[in-house]
Amino acid sequence: MQIQPNSLGLTLLLGTLAALPPLAIDVGLPALAVLGTSLNAPPAATGLTLTLFMAGFAIA
């Protein structure tokens, strides 16, 4: 099945892909403090998870 450039399916796919990183940040960011506390990790290590998350989306 081929997706036409002006199709509704392509628009929905691109919209979903564009909405995923902000949604994931909004869900994961409040949990960083709890994650760091439960793993006894320093704040720099929990901040690194955010950096790696954003780098992963940039590469993908």
C-alpha positions in Angstrom: 0.0 0.0 0.0 1.4 3.3 -1.0 0.6 6.6 0.8 -0.2 9.5 -1.5 1.5 12.8 -0.5 -1.8 14.6 -0.2 -3.6 11.9 1.7 -5.3 12.1 5.1 -3.3 9.1 6.3 0.0 10.9 5.7 -1.2 14.0 7.5 -2.3 12.0 10.5 1.0 10.0 10.6 3.1 13.2 10.5 0.9 14.9 13.1 1.3 11.9 15.4 5.1 11.8 14.9 5.3 15.6 15.6 3.2 15.3 18.8 5.1 12.4 20.3 8.3 14.1 21.7 6.4 16.9 23.6 3.9 14.4 25.0 6.8 12.1 26.2 8.6 15.0 27.8 5.4 16.1 29.6 4.9 12.6 30.9 8.5 11.9 31.8 9.8 15.2 33.2 7.8 15.2 36.5 9.1 11.7 37.2 12.8 12.6 37.1 12.9 13.8 40.7 11.3 10.6 41.9 13.5 8.5 39.7 16.7 10.2 41.0 15.5 9.8 44.6 14.6 6.1 44.3 17.9 5.2 42.5 20.0 7.4 44.7 21.3 9.2 41.6 22.7 12.7 41.6 20.7 15.4 39.8 23.3 15.5 37.0 22.6 11.8 36.2 18.9 12.4 36.0 19.4 15.4 33.8 21.5 13.3 31.5 18.5 11.1 30.9 16.7 14.1 29.5 19.7 15.0 27.3 19.9 11.4 25.9 16.1 11.3 25.3 16.2 14.5 23.2 19.3 13.3 21.4 17.5 10.1 20.5 14.6 12.0 19.0 17.1 14.2 17.1 18.8 11.1 15.6 15.6 9.3 14.8 
